[in-house]
């Protein structure tokens, strides 16, 4: 039974029944309902935050496990990248340097791949993004590993052919020169004997009596043997492989034949003065990967350090060349 409330009216000196207006009653009801809904919303959020359902707890655990696994995998990937960088560095600066082979540029190793510059943040990534990130990095490592495998296969071949490589490097003087008196003009800019101007002299001139034997300075195959209008007269060019070629000019007679294989120390012709020459001598050049290099650094098989120092001083004289 609803309780009826009264109040004492001092004006009428009587007890009168309290009448609550309908509008006030509705406001009270609305306030109660609103407060209840807000309280319920807060309670539900707190419950779900601190007391997740079994399914949510399972998903949260899985997500945490994935993130932990990704962190471990990311560390392993970083270690693999560092190891790969070290292997590539050793491949270029050590192994290939030993065999005088051109280093593999990074653009060839990875081609369309770019090395990662930043470590991706684990927070905020979905499971698909985590997996995609791992796959991407592992694919990059697999690509680099494939190029390293190819490079090491090449180096294995170089090891097997090391003896051939050593035999293919020019290592002796083209004429007999034990007393080191036959070097007349060295590598570099010299006075041209015909035009009397400074011109680049791409080899060494060895003076010797006409008919003095000229020797192949390394194993190889005769690329050219005979006369042409290049200025070298009767001359021989030998392709030694591994990027090496040698040229022997101004012969009075050529003994070698184009296409024949040759061994270091074999006679390929005889000193003369054919072509653009001012006297009997052998013009000798060494080319490495198509570029002329100073032949004096390739006589290590038949000169000791003291002889090399003397030979270097003789070749450095700024005199007139013989061709």
ROSEBA-923839 format. One record per atom (N, C-alpha, C): residue in three letters; x, y, z. Coordinates in steps of 0.02 Angstrom, whole numbers, plus 50000, padded with zeros to 5 digits. Layout:
! ROSEBA-923839
alaXYZ...
This chain:
! ROSEBA-923839
unk500424994050000unk500005000050000unk500445006250000unk500305010749956unk500705016849949unk500615021250010unk501175023550035unk501155028050093unk500965035050072unk500505037950109unk500285044750095unk500645049350144unk500945054750116unk501335059450157unk500935065950163unk501005068750224unk500665075150239unk501175080150262unk500975086450258unk501385091750286unk500925096750321unk501185100250370unk500785105050409unk500815111850376unk500245114350357unk500185120850324unk500085126050379unk500565130450387unk500525135550440unk500015140950424unk499845141450363unk499345146550345unk498635144350363unk498515137950349unk497835135350364unk497815131850431unk498405130650461unk498465127150524unk498135120250520unk498265117050462unk497985110450452unk498525105950419unk498455099350427unk498875094450391unk498575093250322unk498995094250273unk498765093250204unk499185087950170unk498885084350123unk499225078850087unk499715081950035unk500305078750034unk500805081149985unk500635078349916unk500565082649867unk500415080749798unk501025082249754unk501355076849726unk501945077749681unk501705078649609unk501905084049577unk501695085149507unk501945079549461unk501555078349409unk501735073149361unk502415074449327unk502555080849312unk503185082549279unk503785080849323unk503715082149388unk504255080649434unk504365073149439unk503785069549442unk503855062249446unk504205059449385unk504055062049325unk504375059649263unk505115061349262unk505295067249287unk506005069049290unk506385064349336unk506075062749391unk506405058049438unk506505051249406unk505975048949371unk506025042449339unk506575042549285unk506595047849245unk507095048349192unk507805048749221unk507875052549275unk508535053049307unk508765046349333unk508285042649364unk508465036049390unk508685031349334unk508295031349279unk508455026949223unk509135028749193unk509265035349183unk509895037549153unk510485035749198unk510395036849263unk510935035049309unk511065027549308unk510525023749303unk510595016449301unk510975014149238unk510795017249181unk511125015349119unk511875017149120unk512035023149144unk512735025249148unk513125020649194unk512815019249251unk513155014749300unk513255007849269unk512745005349234unk512794998749203unk513344998649150unk513385004149109unk513895004549057unk514595004449087unk514685008349141unk515345008549174unk515515001649202unk515024998649234unk515144992049264unk515324986849212unk514954987049155unk515084982149102unk515794983049074unk515984989449062unk516654990749036unk517204988349084unk517084989849148unk517574987649198unk517624980049200unk517044976849196unk517034969549198unk517384966549137unk517234969349077unk517544966749016unk518294968249014unk518494973949044unk519204975649044unk519604971349092unk519344970549151unk519714966749202unk519514959449206unk518934957949181unk518694951049184unk518434948949115unk518884948049065unk518664946248998unk518354939348997unk517944938348945unk517634931848938unk518154926648918unk517964920248922unk518434914948906unk518674915448834unk518224917148788unk518414917748718unk518884923548707unk518734929248739unk519164935148733unk519844933848763unk519844930548821unk520484929048853unk520914924548809unk520594919848774unk520954915348729unk521254919248671unk520864923848642unk521104927948587unk521674932548609unk521594935448669unk522124939848695unk522774935948705unk522714929848732unk523304925748742unk523644924048675unk523224922348625unk523494920848560unk523854926848529unk523544932648536unk523844938748510unk524514940248543unk524524939448610unk525154940648647unk525684935648625unk525474929348616unk525944924148594unk526224925648525unk525784928048480unk526014929848413unk526524935548415unk526374940548456unk526834946248462unk527504944048490unk527484939748541unk528104937248570unk528504933248518unk528144928948481unk528484924948429unk528774929448375unk528404934648358unk528644939148306unk529274942848329unk529284944648392unk529874948048419unk530484943448415unk530384937148434unk530934932348430unk531164931348358unk530674930648313unk530844929748242unk531194935948214unk530954941748235unk531274947948212unk531994948248234unk532144946248296unk532834946048320unk533254941248278unk532964935348262unk533324930448222unk533454933048151unk532944936448124unk533024939348057unk533594944548057unk533604948748109unk534134953848114unk534824950548119unk534864945048157unk535494941548163unk535714938648095unk535214935748059unk535364932947993unk535584938447945unk535274944247949unk535464949847906unk536184952047920unk536364952347985unk537044954248003unk537544949047978unk537374942547986unk537804937247962unk537884937547886unk537324939047852unk537354939447779unk537784945347757unk537714950947792unk538134956747776unk538874955047784unk539034951447837unk539734949547850unk539984944847796unk539564939947775unk539764935347722unk539874938947656unk539424943747641unk539504947547579unk540144951647581unk540294954647639unk540894958547646unk541514954247637unk541514948347669unk542084943747663unk542144941347591unk541574940147558unk541584937847489unk541914943047444unk541734949347453unk542004954647410unk542724956547427unk542864957447492unk543504960347512unk544044955247527unk543844948847536unk544344943847553unk544404938547498unk543864934547491unk543914928847446unk544024931047374unk543624935847349unk543694937947280unk544334941947270unk544564945447322unk545194949147316unk545774944347307unk545744938647342unk546284933647337unk546364931247265unk545784930247232unk545794927647164unk545754933047111unk545834939447133unk545824945147088unk545194945247045unk544634943747076unk543994943747041unk543604949947060unk543204952447012unk542824958547024unk542284957247076unk542234961347129unk541714960347180unk541014960947150unk540534957347182unk539844957647159unk539514963747190unk539264968447150unk538924974247179unk538274972347212unk538074976347263unk537454974947298unk536854975047252unk536874979247199unk536304979547153unk536194972947118unk536744969047110unk536674962447078unk536444957347129unk536684958147191unk536494953347243unk535744953447257unk535474959447262unk534774960047284unk534304962347230unk534594965047174unk534204967447117unk533644972047140unk533014969747136unk532454974247152unk532334975047226unk532734971547267unk532634971747339unk533014977547369unk532704981047417unk533044986347455unk533114983947526unk533684985347555unk533794983347624unk533354987547670unk533084984347723unk532654987847770unk533054993147807unk532774999147814unk533105004547850unk532835005447920unk532235002947933unk531925003747999unk531634997048020unk531644995948085unk531324989948113unk530594991548124unk530154987448097unk529424988648104unk529214987948177unk528754992148198unk528494991848265unk528004986048270unk528074982148323unk527624976448333unk526934978748355unk526904983848398unk526264986148423unk525824988748367unk525194986948369unk524714989448321unk524674985648256unk525084980348247unk525054976448186unk524584970548195unk524204969248142unk523754963548144unk524154957148132unk523814951548142unk524144945048132unk524374944348059unk523964946448012unk524144946047942unk524744950347926unk524774956347956unk525344960747945unk525984957847974unk525924954748033unk526504951548064unk526784946048019unk526334941847995unk526544936247953unk526834938747887unk526504943847858unk526754946647795unk527444949747804unk527554953147861unk528204956147873unk528754950947879unk528604945447914unk529094940147922unk529254937047854unk528724935547815unk528824932547749unk529244936947705unk529114943447707unk529484948147664unk530224948147682unk530384948347746unk531084948547766unk531434941847752unk531074936347762unk531374929847747unk531484928947672unk531024931547632unk531114931247559unk531734935147538unk531834941047569unk532424945047553unk533064941347572unk533054938147630unk533644934347651unk533764928447605unk533214925247582unk533284919547537unk533594921847471unk533404927747447unk533684930447385unk534424931847393unk534604935047448unk535314936447460unk535714930047468unk535414925147502unk535744918747512unk535874915247446unk535394915747400unk535464912547334unk536054915547296unk536134922247300unk536694925447266unk537354923547300unk537344923047367unk537944921047402unk538144913947382unk537644909447375unk537784902547356unk538104902447287unk537834906447241unk538124906847174unk538834909547176unk538944914647218unk539614917547223unk540114912547250unk539904908747303unk540374903947332unk540494898147284unk540004896447242unk540134891347191unk540664893747142unk540634900247125unk541144903047081unk541834902847114unk541844904547179unk542474904547215unk542754897447220unk542304892547228unk542524885547230unk542874883847164unk542584886147109unk542904885147045unk543574888647040unk543624894647070unk544254898247070unk544794894447109unk544584891547166unk545054887647206unk545324881847165unk544874878447129unk545084872747089unk545554874847033unk545454881147009unk545854883546953unk546404888346975unk546584888147040unk547084892847066unk547744892047030unk547944885847016unk548584884746982unk548564887846912unk547994886946878unk547924889946811unk547944897646815unk547624900346868unk547634907546877unk548344910146885unk548734906846927unk549424909046939unk549834908646875unk549714903446835unk550084902746773unk549864907846721unk549264910546729unk548994915446681unk549204922546696unk549494923846754unk549704930646772unk550404931846745unk550504937146704unk551184938646680unk551664939646738unk552224935846738unk552644935946798unk553384936146783unk553574936346718unk554294936746702unk554394942246651unk555034944046639unk555194948946587unk555184945646518unk554974949246467unk554904946146401unk555564944746366unk556104947746389unk556774946246361unk557244944846419unk557764941346404unk558264939846457unk558584946246480unk558524947746545unk558764954246570unk559014953446642unk559454948646653unk559694947346720unk560084953246750unk560444956846709unk560834962446735unk560444968946734unk559804968646713unk559344974446715unk559594980346675unk559944979146620unk560214984746580unk559794986046517unk559284982346507unk558924982746443unk558284986946447unk558084989446505unk557494993646510unk557675000646487unk557395002746430unk557575009246401unk557045014446413unk556415012546418unk555895017546428unk555315014246465unk555035017946513unk554525015046557unk553815016946539unk553365015246585unk552645016346577unk552475023446598unk552075026946557unk551875033746574unk552005038546516unk551985044946530unk552085049946478unk552825050646462unk552985049946397unk553675050246373unk553685054446309unk554295056446288unk554375060146225unk554335055346167unk553885056546120unk553825052346061unk554435053446017unk554775047945995unk555395048745957unk555285051445887unk554675051045861unk554535053445793unk554235060345794unk553715061345836unk553345067645837unk553635072645888unk554085070345931unk554415074645981unk553925078346027unk553385075046045unk552895077846092unk552785072646147unk552525075046203unk552375070446259unk551765066246242unk551845059746243unk551295055146230unk551305049646282unk550725046746292unk550685041346343unk550995034946314unk551475032246351unk551815026146332unk551535020546375unk551155015946343unk550765011046381unk551145004746399unk551805004746393unk552184998746410unk552905000246427unk553314995046422unk554034995646434unk554404994046369unk554954997546357unk555394996146300unk556024992646325unk556154986646298unk556754982846315unk557214983046254unk557794986346260unk558284986346205unk558664979746205unk558794977246145unk559174970946138unk559384970346065unk559914966746052unk560134965745982unk559574962345942unk559544963945878unk559054960845835unk559154953245835unk558594949645841unk558624942345842unk558614939445912unk558634943845965unk558594941346034unk557904938246045unk557874932246076unk557224928946086unk556754933046132unk556114932846117unk555594935946158unk555164930346186unk555044930546251unk554694925046285unk553984927046306unk553524922346304unk552854923346332unk552924923846408unk552604928746437unk552694929946509unk552184926146552unk551704922646519unk551214918646556unk550874913946506unk550544908846533unk550164904246491unk549584907746458unk549394905446399unk548814908446366unk548714905846296unk548314909546259unk548174907846189unk548344913846145unk548674912646089unk548874918046044unk548254921146013unk548144927446027unk547574931145999unk547734934145931unk548344936545924unk548554939645861unk549304938545853unk549524936745793unk550234935845779unk550354937845706unk550724943245696unk550854945445628unk550944952945624unk550874955645563unk550984962745551unk550324966245538unk550264972345565unk549704976645546unk549934983945548unk549484988545536unk549664995645532unk549574999345599unk549584995745654unk549484998945719unk550095002845743unk550665001645711unk551285004745733unk551744999945768unk551484994045787unk551884989145823unk552254984445774unk552144985145709unk552474980945661unk552294973645671unk552784969245666unk552674962245682unk552584961645758unk552004959445779unk551894959045852unk551434953245869unk551424951645933unk551024946045959unk550604948646017unk549964946546018unk549524947946075unk549304941246103unk549384940246168unk549194934046201unk548624935446250unk548104931446245unk547554931646293unk547684926346345unk547794928446407unk547954923846461unk547344921646501unk546774924646487unk546184923246528unk546204927146593unk545664926746631unk545614930246696unk545714937846688unk545584940446628unk545634947646617unk546314950046595unk546804945546585unk547484947446568unk547624946546493unk547954951546464unk548234951146397unk548924954446396unk549374951846354unk550034954946346unk550164956146272unk550564961346258unk550734963146189unk551494963746184unk551774961046128unk552484961146115unk552584963946045unk552904969846040unk552934973245975unk553614973745944unk553614975445877unk554194977145837unk554654971245824unk554394965145819unk554804959245808unk555084959145737unk555684956545731unk555964955445664unk555644949345633unk555464944445676unk555134938445651unk554674935645706unk554084933645686unk553594930845732unk553614923245727unk553684920045784unk553684912745786unk553004909845803unk552624913345847unk551974910845869unk551464911145812unk550934907245818unk550394907145769unk549724908345804unk549304912345772unk548654914045802unk548254907745817unk547944907645877unk547534902045897unk547904896745936unk548564896745934unk548954891645970unk548974893246045unk549004888146086unk549114889046158unk549864889846169unk550024893446222unk550724895046236unk550854894246311unk551454892446328unk551654891846399unk552144897446417unk552144899246480unk552614904346504unk553324902046489unk553724906646461unk554424905146445unk554534902746375unk554004901146336unk554094899046267unk554274905046223unk554694903846174unk554884909146127unk554304910446079unk554104916846073unk553554918546027unk553794922845969unk554414925145971unk554684929245916unk555374931845935unk555614936645893unk556294939045902unk556314946645895unk556744949745936unk556804957045937unk556964959745868unk556614965245851unk556744968545788unk556584975945794unk556454979145737unk556304986345736unk555774987845683unk555294983345676unk554764984445626unk554234989145654unk553854992245608unk553334996845629unk553625003545647unk553295007145691unk553515013745714unk554045012845768unk554665012245748unk555205010745794unk555845014245771unk556245016345820unk556875019845805unk557485015545818unk557385009245835unk557945004745848unk557694998045873unk558114992945870unk557904986245892unk557704986245966unk557114984145979unk556884983646048unk556224979646050unk556024977746109unk555374974346120unk554934979046160unk554384981046129unk553884985046165unk553404980146198unk553344980546264unk552954975646302unk552404979046343unk551784976746336unk551214979446373unk550854973946410unk550564975746468unk550114971346506unk549444974846512unk548924971346494unk548244974046500unk547854969946551unk547504973546595unk547084970346646unk546364972846637unk545924968246619unk545224970046606unk545164975646554unk545574975146502unk545544979846447unk545924986246457unk546234987246515unk546604993546529unk547344992146536unk547774996246506unk548494995246514unk548724996646585unk549144992446611unk549424993346678unk550184993046673unk550514995746724unk551244995946722unk551544988846727unk551884986446675unk552154979546676unk552664978346731unk552964983646757unk553514982746805unk553274979146868unk552624979546882unk552354976246942unk552194968946930unk552384966346872unk552244959346855unk552884955346841unk553424957346872unk554054953746862unk554274950146926unk553794948446969unk553994945847034unk554264938747032unk554254935346975unk554524928546972unk555274928446958unk555554934046931unk556264933746913unk556674939746937unk556404943646985unk556804948947015unk556694948847091unk557234950347128unk557164950847201unk556994958147219unk556864959747282unk556674966547301unk557174971847281unk557814970447288unk558324975347270unk558324976647194unk558264971147156unk558234971847083unk557604975647061unk557054974147095unk556434977547078unk556494985147090unk556814987047145unk556904994147160unk557324997447106unk557854994047085unk558274996847033unk557894997246967unk557524992046951unk557134991846889unk556614997446888unk556314998546945unk555815003846950unk556115010746937unk556705011946963unk557045018346952unk557225019246879unk557455013846847unk557635014246776unk557025015846733unk556465012546749unk555855013346710unk555545020246721unk555685023346778unk555365029746795unk555705035646761unk556275034546729unk556645039946697unk556225043346643unk556165049846645unk555755053446597unk556145054546532unk556275049146496unk556675049646435unk556245048946373unk556565047946317unk556205047046254unk556085039546243unk555485037846221unk555325030846206unk555615028846140unk555615022346125unk555885019646061unk555335018946009unk554685020346028unk554155019545979unk553595024645991
